[in-house]
Amino acid sequence: MFEALRRKPWLSAGGAVVLLAALVAGVRALQKPAPKPAPPVVQPRIEAVSALGHLEPAGDVRRLAAPMGAMGGSPRISSLLVQEGDRVRRGQLLASFDNRPGLQADLAAVTARIESLQVQIRLGRREVQRYQNAASSGAAAMVLLEEKRDDLAKLEGQLREALAQRKGLQVDLNDSELRAPLDGLVLKIHSRVGERPGNDGVLELGAGDQMEAVAEVYESDINRVKLGQSVKLVSENGGFSGTLQARVVRISPQVRQRAVLSTDPTGDADARIVEVRLALDPADASRVASLAGLKIIARFQP
């Protein structure tokens, strides 16, 4: 082998060059910096949705109006027997109106007139029967019989009119007292004694014993609210301590202007919101059973 290298020295030189190149490549590979690790993926933070709202009884809310008078206006309230927050039973008297004494007098007069007409009709029928018997025997002219029949028909017509009038007065008399149409809670009184109720009626009655919450969620946040979502409620002004647990049970399909205004003077009173109804946990609902209308802050859990 050494003899071959002496005869071909270029082989030795070439091998040295190849070896040197390999060494240089190896050193460069060792000196090459390691690749930088990929930056960690930062998950976007989901912001919780908060909204103002209020408590109200679960179920229907009835707005009870005053009766309409003969001239199209409402009578004045003469007595108001309940206050906001009172629980009432179906049929309970809530208020009465100043047209009631006049209706009672009119009803008494019509009743007396009906009794008088009934007496006259009984006498008239006897007289008609007597003239009919006399006419059949030739003792009286037929023309007198017809006159008595006409008089009796007039009396019977007057009686029908009086009976219809009495029925109408009885309806008006019943309407002159405002009674609870169902068991519920007096939420809001719109008119007081001496006032004529307007378009808002006399009062609002909540049909139910269990409270629920109504939150007004900004239309820009409603896409982050889902049915069944957990919600924590706190009182805006300290009406109750701690938090209430609730869940979303209904999302209104309508966007409207907000009704619950914040105590913050910089709040946007013209904001557009979606109404979201929240069912309270039974244990928490009993804590606020008499706090209808209380302002709350709802924090929707992401």
Sine and cosine of phi, psi and omega as CSV:
sin_phi,cos_phi,sin_psi,cos_psi,sin_omega,cos_omega
0.00,0.00,-0.74,0.67,0.02,-1.00
-0.89,0.46,-0.53,0.85,0.02,-1.00
-0.92,0.40,-0.59,0.80,0.03,-1.00
-0.92,0.38,-0.63,0.78,0.01,-1.00
-0.92,0.40,-0.58,0.82,0.01,-1.00
-0.93,0.36,-0.56,0.83,0.01,-1.00
-0.97,0.24,-0.49,0.87,-0.01,-1.00
-0.81,-0.59,0.97,0.25,-0.05,-1.00
-0.90,0.44,-0.35,0.94,-0.02,-1.00
-0.93,0.37,-0.40,0.92,0.05,-1.00
-0.92,0.38,-0.63,0.78,0.00,-1.00
-0.92,0.40,-0.68,0.73,0.00,-1.00
-0.90,0.43,-0.66,0.75,-0.01,-1.00
-0.90,0.43,-0.64,0.77,0.00,-1.00
-0.91,0.42,-0.60,0.80,0.01,-1.00
-0.91,0.42,-0.62,0.78,0.02,-1.00
-0.90,0.43,-0.69,0.72,-0.01,-1.00
-0.89,0.46,-0.68,0.73,-0.01,-1.00
-0.90,0.43,-0.65,0.76,0.01,-1.00
-0.90,0.44,-0.65,0.76,0.01,-1.00
-0.90,0.43,-0.63,0.78,0.01,-1.00
-0.92,0.40,-0.65,0.76,0.03,-1.00
-0.89,0.46,-0.69,0.73,0.00,-1.00
-0.88,0.47,-0.69,0.72,0.00,-1.00
-0.88,0.47,-0.64,0.77,0.00,-1.00
-0.91,0.41,-0.67,0.74,0.02,-1.00
-0.89,0.45,-0.67,0.74,0.02,-1.00
-0.90,0.44,-0.61,0.80,0.01,-1.00
-0.91,0.42,-0.62,0.78,0.02,-1.00
-0.94,0.35,-0.53,0.85,-0.02,-1.00
-0.99,0.12,-0.12,0.99,-0.03,-1.00
-0.94,0.34,0.79,-0.61,-0.04,-1.00
-0.91,0.41,0.57,-0.82,0.02,-1.00
-0.93,0.38,0.52,-0.85,0.01,-1.00
-0.90,0.43,0.60,-0.80,0.00,-1.00
-0.94,0.34,0.66,-0.75,0.02,-1.00
-0.92,0.38,0.51,-0.86,0.00,-1.00
-0.92,0.39,0.65,-0.76,0.01,-1.00
-0.89,0.45,0.58,-0.81,0.00,-1.00
-0.89,0.45,0.56,-0.83,0.01,-1.00
-0.98,0.18,0.85,-0.52,-0.01,-1.00
-1.00,-0.05,0.89,-0.45,0.02,-1.00
-0.96,0.27,0.71,-0.70,0.01,-1.00
-0.91,0.43,0.67,-0.74,-0.01,-1.00
-0.98,0.19,0.79,-0.62,0.00,-1.00
-1.00,0.03,0.89,-0.45,0.00,-1.00
-0.98,0.18,0.68,-0.73,0.04,-1.00
-0.96,0.28,0.54,-0.84,0.02,-1.00
-1.00,-0.03,0.73,-0.68,0.09,-1.00
-0.85,-0.53,0.54,-0.84,-0.03,-1.00
-0.46,-0.89,0.51,-0.86,0.13,-0.99
-0.99,0.15,0.40,-0.92,0.03,-1.00
-0.20,-0.98,-0.27,-0.96,0.01,-1.00
-0.46,-0.89,0.26,-0.97,0.07,-1.00
-1.00,-0.09,0.58,-0.82,0.10,-1.00
-0.42,-0.91,0.37,-0.93,0.00,-1.00
-0.90,0.44,0.62,-0.79,0.08,-1.00
-0.94,0.34,0.65,-0.76,-0.03,-1.00
0.94,-0.35,-0.19,-0.98,-0.05,-1.00
-0.95,0.31,0.47,-0.88,0.15,-0.99
-0.90,-0.44,0.88,-0.47,-0.04,-1.00
-0.99,-0.14,0.75,-0.67,0.12,-0.99
-0.98,-0.20,0.93,-0.37,-0.11,-0.99
-1.00,-0.03,0.83,-0.55,-0.09,-1.00
-0.98,-0.19,0.23,-0.97,0.08,-1.00
-1.00,0.04,0.38,-0.92,0.05,-1.00
-0.94,0.34,0.36,-0.93,0.06,-1.00
-1.00,-0.05,0.71,-0.70,0.02,-1.00
-0.98,0.19,0.02,-1.00,-0.03,-1.00
-0.90,0.43,-0.49,0.87,-0.02,-1.00
-1.00,-0.09,0.14,0.99,0.05,-1.00
1.00,-0.10,-0.16,0.99,0.01,-1.00
-0.99,-0.13,0.20,-0.98,0.02,-1.00
-1.00,-0.04,0.58,-0.81,0.10,-0.99
-0.95,0.32,0.29,-0.96,0.04,-1.00
-0.98,0.20,0.44,-0.90,0.07,-1.00
-0.98,0.18,0.82,-0.58,0.03,-1.00
-0.99,-0.13,-0.45,0.89,0.07,-1.00
-0.47,-0.88,0.61,-0.80,0.03,-1.00
-0.78,-0.62,0.87,-0.49,-0.21,-0.98
-0.97,-0.26,0.08,1.00,-0.01,-1.00
-0.73,-0.68,0.28,-0.96,0.08,-1.00
-0.81,-0.59,0.28,-0.96,0.04,-1.00
-0.87,0.49,0.71,-0.70,-0.02,-1.00
1.00,-0.10,-0.16,0.99,0.02,-1.00
-0.96,0.29,0.63,-0.78,0.15,-0.99
-1.00,-0.07,0.71,-0.70,-0.08,-1.00
-0.81,-0.59,0.37,-0.93,0.04,-1.00
-0.96,-0.28,0.41,-0.91,0.01,-1.00
-0.86,0.52,0.74,-0.67,-0.01,-1.00
1.00,0.03,-0.11,0.99,-0.01,-1.00
-0.93,0.37,0.65,-0.76,0.01,-1.00
-0.96,0.28,0.81,-0.59,-0.03,-1.00
-0.96,-0.28,-0.64,0.77,-0.05,-1.00
-0.33,-0.94,0.32,-0.95,0.11,-0.99
-0.70,-0.71,0.30,-0.95,-0.14,-0.99
-0.86,-0.50,0.35,-0.94,-0.14,-0.99
-0.97,0.26,-0.10,1.00,0.07,-1.00
-1.00,0.09,-0.06,1.00,-0.07,-1.00
-0.91,0.42,-0.74,0.68,0.01,-1.00
-0.85,0.53,-0.65,0.76,0.03,-1.00
-0.90,0.43,-0.64,0.77,0.04,-1.00
-0.91,0.40,-0.61,0.79,0.04,-1.00
-0.90,0.45,-0.64,0.77,0.03,-1.00
-0.92,0.39,-0.68,0.73,0.02,-1.00
-0.89,0.45,-0.64,0.77,0.00,-1.00
-0.91,0.41,-0.65,0.76,0.03,-1.00
-0.90,0.44,-0.65,0.76,0.00,-1.00
-0.91,0.42,-0.67,0.74,0.00,-1.00
-0.92,0.38,-0.63,0.78,0.02,-1.00
-0.89,0.46,-0.67,0.75,0.04,-1.00
-0.90,0.43,-0.63,0.78,0.02,-1.00
-0.91,0.41,-0.62,0.78,0.03,-1.00
-0.89,0.46,-0.69,0.73,0.01,-1.00
-0.89,0.46,-0.64,0.76,0.02,-1.00
-0.91,0.41,-0.68,0.73,0.02,-1.00
-0.90,0.44,-0.63,0.78,0.01,-1.00
-0.89,0.46,-0.61,0.79,0.05,-1.00
-0.92,0.40,-0.72,0.69,0.00,-1.00
-0.88,0.47,-0.60,0.80,-0.01,-1.00
-0.93,0.37,-0.63,0.77,0.04,-1.00
-0.89,0.46,-0.67,0.74,0.04,-1.00
-0.92,0.39,-0.63,0.77,0.00,-1.00
-0.90,0.44,-0.61,0.79,0.01,-1.00
-0.92,0.39,-0.62,0.78,0.05,-1.00
-0.90,0.43,-0.65,0.76,-0.02,-1.00
-0.92,0.39,-0.66,0.75,0.04,-1.00
-0.88,0.48,-0.68,0.74,0.00,-1.00
-0.90,0.43,-0.62,0.78,0.02,-1.00
-0.92,0.40,-0.69,0.72,0.01,-1.00
-0.93,0.38,-0.55,0.84,0.02,-1.00
-0.92,0.40,-0.65,0.76,0.05,-1.00
-0.91,0.42,-0.66,0.75,0.00,-1.00
-0.92,0.39,-0.63,0.77,-0.02,-1.00
-0.93,0.38,-0.59,0.81,-0.01,-1.00
-0.93,0.37,-0.41,0.91,0.03,-1.00
-0.99,-0.14,0.02,1.00,0.03,-1.00
0.99,0.11,0.15,0.99,-0.03,-1.00
-1.00,0.10,-0.20,0.98,0.00,-1.00
-0.59,-0.81,0.48,-0.88,-0.02,-1.00
-0.97,0.24,0.52,-0.85,0.02,-1.00
-0.90,0.44,-0.47,0.88,-0.03,-1.00
-0.90,0.43,-0.57,0.82,0.04,-1.00
-0.93,0.37,-0.60,0.80,0.04,-1.00
-0.90,0.44,-0.66,0.75,0.02,-1.00
-0.91,0.42,-0.61,0.79,0.04,-1.00
-0.88,0.47,-0.68,0.73,0.00,-1.00
-0.92,0.40,-0.60,0.80,0.06,-1.00
-0.91,0.42,-0.65,0.76,0.04,-1.00
-0.89,0.46,-0.68,0.73,0.02,-1.00
-0.88,0.48,-0.65,0.76,0.02,-1.00
-0.91,0.40,-0.64,0.77,0.01,-1.00
-0.90,0.44,-0.62,0.79,0.04,-1.00
-0.90,0.44,-0.69,0.72,0.01,-1.00
-0.89,0.46,-0.65,0.76,0.02,-1.00
-0.92,0.39,-0.58,0.81,0.08,-1.00
-0.91,0.41,-0.66,0.75,0.04,-1.00
-0.90,0.44,-0.58,0.81,0.04,-1.00
-0.91,0.41,-0.67,0.74,0.02,-1.00
-0.88,0.47,-0.67,0.75,0.03,-1.00
-0.90,0.44,-0.66,0.75,-0.02,-1.00
-0.92,0.39,-0.62,0.79,0.03,-1.00
-0.90,0.43,-0.66,0.75,0.05,-1.00
-0.91,0.42,-0.64,0.77,0.02,-1.00
-0.90,0.44,-0.66,0.75,0.02,-1.00
-0.90,0.45,-0.64,0.77,0.02,-1.00
-0.88,0.47,-0.68,0.73,0.03,-1.00
-0.90,0.43,-0.64,0.77,0.02,-1.00
-0.92,0.40,-0.60,0.80,0.04,-1.00
-0.90,0.43,-0.62,0.78,0.06,-1.00
-0.90,0.43,-0.72,0.69,0.00,-1.00
-0.90,0.44,-0.59,0.80,0.01,-1.00
-0.92,0.39,-0.64,0.77,0.07,-1.00
-0.89,0.45,-0.63,0.78,0.00,-1.00
-0.95,0.30,-0.26,0.97,0.01,-1.00
-0.97,0.24,-0.06,1.00,0.15,-0.99
-0.85,-0.52,0.71,-0.70,0.02,-1.00
-0.99,-0.14,0.87,-0.48,-0.01,-1.00
-0.88,-0.48,0.47,-0.88,-0.02,-1.00
-0.93,0.36,0.81,-0.59,0.02,-1.00
-0.98,0.21,-0.16,0.99,-0.04,-1.00
-0.28,-0.96,0.20,-0.98,0.13,-0.99
-0.94,0.34,0.68,-0.73,0.00,-1.00
-0.02,-1.00,-0.29,-0.96,-0.08,-1.00
-0.82,-0.58,0.74,-0.68,0.05,-1.00
-0.96,0.27,0.92,-0.39,-0.07,-1.00
-1.00,0.01,-0.70,0.71,-0.12,-0.99
-0.49,-0.87,0.71,-0.70,0.08,-1.00
-0.96,-0.29,0.84,-0.54,-0.07,-1.00
-0.99,-0.13,-0.40,0.92,-0.07,-1.00
-0.72,-0.70,0.55,-0.84,-0.04,-1.00
-0.90,-0.43,0.06,-1.00,-0.01,-1.00
-0.86,0.51,0.72,-0.70,-0.01,-1.00
1.00,-0.02,-0.16,0.99,-0.02,-1.00
-0.99,-0.16,0.45,-0.89,0.15,-0.99
-1.00,-0.06,0.89,-0.45,-0.01,-1.00
-0.85,0.52,0.64,-0.77,0.02,-1.00
-0.99,-0.17,-0.52,-0.85,-0.05,-1.00
-0.91,0.41,-0.40,0.92,0.00,-1.00
-0.98,0.19,-0.15,0.99,0.00,-1.00
0.99,0.16,-0.28,-0.96,-0.03,-1.00
-1.00,0.03,-0.75,0.66,-0.05,-1.00
-0.36,-0.93,0.21,-0.98,0.08,-1.00
-0.92,-0.39,0.70,-0.71,-0.05,-1.00
-0.85,-0.53,0.84,-0.54,0.02,-1.00
-1.00,0.03,0.78,-0.63,-0.05,-1.00
-1.00,-0.07,1.00,0.06,0.04,-1.00
0.34,-0.94,0.43,-0.90,0.01,-1.00
-0.98,-0.21,-0.19,0.98,-0.04,-1.00
-0.97,-0.24,0.67,-0.74,0.00,-1.00
-1.00,0.09,0.48,-0.88,0.19,-0.98
-0.66,-0.75,0.18,-0.98,-0.01,-1.00
-0.90,-0.43,0.52,-0.85,0.08,-1.00
-0.85,-0.53,0.89,-0.45,-0.01,-1.00
-0.96,-0.28,0.62,-0.79,0.02,-1.00
-0.96,-0.27,0.99,-0.17,-0.08,-1.00
-1.00,-0.04,0.74,-0.67,0.05,-1.00
-0.83,0.55,0.61,-0.79,-0.02,-1.00
-0.88,0.48,-0.43,0.90,0.03,-1.00
-0.96,0.26,-0.27,0.96,-0.03,-1.00
-0.96,-0.28,-0.15,0.99,-0.16,-0.99
-0.91,0.42,-0.41,0.91,0.00,-1.00
-0.94,0.35,-0.19,0.98,0.03,-1.00
-0.98,-0.22,0.19,0.98,0.04,-1.00
-0.92,-0.38,0.76,-0.65,-0.06,-1.00
-0.78,-0.63,0.44,-0.90,0.09,-1.00
-0.88,0.47,0.67,-0.74,-0.02,-1.00
1.00,0.10,-0.09,1.00,-0.04,-1.00
-0.91,0.41,0.64,-0.77,0.02,-1.00
-0.97,0.24,0.59,-0.81,-0.04,-1.00
-0.66,-0.75,0.64,-0.77,0.12,-0.99
-0.94,-0.33,0.72,-0.69,-0.03,-1.00
-0.91,-0.41,0.68,-0.73,0.13,-0.99
-0.77,-0.63,0.42,-0.91,0.02,-1.00
-0.98,0.18,0.71,-0.70,0.00,-1.00
-0.94,0.34,-0.56,0.83,-0.10,-0.99
-0.86,-0.52,0.35,0.94,0.07,-1.00
0.99,0.16,0.45,0.90,0.00,-1.00
-0.93,0.36,-0.43,0.90,0.11,-0.99
-0.55,-0.83,0.38,-0.93,-0.04,-1.00
-1.00,-0.07,0.39,-0.92,0.05,-1.00
0.95,0.33,-0.44,-0.90,-0.04,-1.00
-0.82,-0.57,0.37,-0.93,0.12,-0.99
-0.92,-0.40,0.62,-0.78,0.04,-1.00
-1.00,-0.09,0.68,-0.74,-0.02,-1.00
-0.51,-0.86,0.12,-0.99,0.07,-1.00
-0.59,-0.81,0.42,-0.91,-0.03,-1.00
-0.97,0.23,0.82,-0.58,0.02,-1.00
-0.90,-0.44,-0.31,0.95,0.01,-1.00
-0.38,-0.92,0.68,-0.73,0.07,-1.00
-0.87,-0.49,0.87,-0.50,-0.05,-1.00
-0.90,0.43,0.61,-0.80,0.05,-1.00
-0.99,0.11,0.05,1.00,-0.11,-0.99
-0.90,-0.44,0.67,-0.74,0.10,-0.99
-0.99,-0.14,0.73,-0.68,-0.02,-1.00
-0.55,-0.83,0.03,-1.00,0.01,-1.00
-0.98,0.20,0.55,-0.83,-0.07,-1.00
-0.92,0.39,0.52,-0.85,0.01,-1.00
-0.92,-0.38,-0.48,0.88,0.01,-1.00
-1.00,-0.05,0.91,-0.42,-0.05,-1.00
-1.00,-0.08,0.62,-0.79,0.02,-1.00
-0.98,0.21,0.40,-0.92,0.11,-0.99
-0.97,0.26,-0.18,0.98,0.05,-1.00
-0.96,0.27,0.88,-0.47,-0.03,-1.00
-0.91,0.41,-0.27,0.96,0.01,-1.00
-1.00,0.01,0.01,1.00,-0.02,-1.00
-0.91,0.41,0.47,-0.88,-0.03,-1.00
-1.00,0.06,0.97,-0.24,-0.04,-1.00
-0.96,0.29,-0.33,0.95,-0.05,-1.00
-0.98,-0.19,0.24,0.97,-0.04,-1.00
-0.90,0.43,0.48,-0.88,0.03,-1.00
-0.99,-0.12,0.74,-0.67,-0.12,-0.99
-0.72,-0.69,0.22,-0.98,0.13,-0.99
-0.86,-0.52,0.75,-0.66,-0.03,-1.00
-0.99,0.17,0.79,-0.61,0.00,-1.00
-0.85,-0.53,0.82,-0.57,0.00,-1.00
-0.99,-0.10,0.67,-0.74,-0.10,-1.00
-0.82,-0.57,0.79,-0.62,0.07,-1.00
-1.00,0.02,0.79,-0.62,0.01,-1.00
-0.99,0.13,0.51,-0.86,0.16,-0.99
-0.88,0.48,0.63,-0.78,-0.06,-1.00
-0.80,0.60,-0.64,0.77,-0.01,-1.00
-0.91,0.42,-0.62,0.79,0.00,-1.00
-0.98,0.22,-0.53,0.85,0.00,-1.00
-0.88,0.47,-0.58,0.81,0.01,-1.00
-0.93,0.38,-0.40,0.92,0.01,-1.00
-0.95,0.32,-0.44,0.90,-0.08,-1.00
-0.86,-0.50,0.46,0.89,-0.10,-1.00
-0.88,0.47,-0.42,0.91,-0.04,-1.00
-0.91,-0.40,0.42,0.91,-0.07,-1.00
-0.89,-0.47,0.64,0.77,0.03,-1.00
-0.86,0.51,0.70,-0.71,0.00,-1.00
1.00,-0.02,-0.12,0.99,-0.02,-1.00
-0.91,0.42,0.71,-0.71,0.03,-1.00
-0.96,0.27,0.66,-0.75,0.04,-1.00
-0.73,-0.68,0.31,-0.95,0.17,-0.99
-0.92,-0.40,0.85,-0.53,-0.01,-1.00
-0.98,-0.18,0.79,-0.61,0.05,-1.00
-0.91,-0.41,0.95,-0.31,-0.04,-1.00
-0.98,0.18,0.81,-0.58,-0.05,-1.00
-0.98,0.19,0.79,-0.62,-0.03,-1.00
-0.94,0.34,0.00,0.00,0.00,0.00
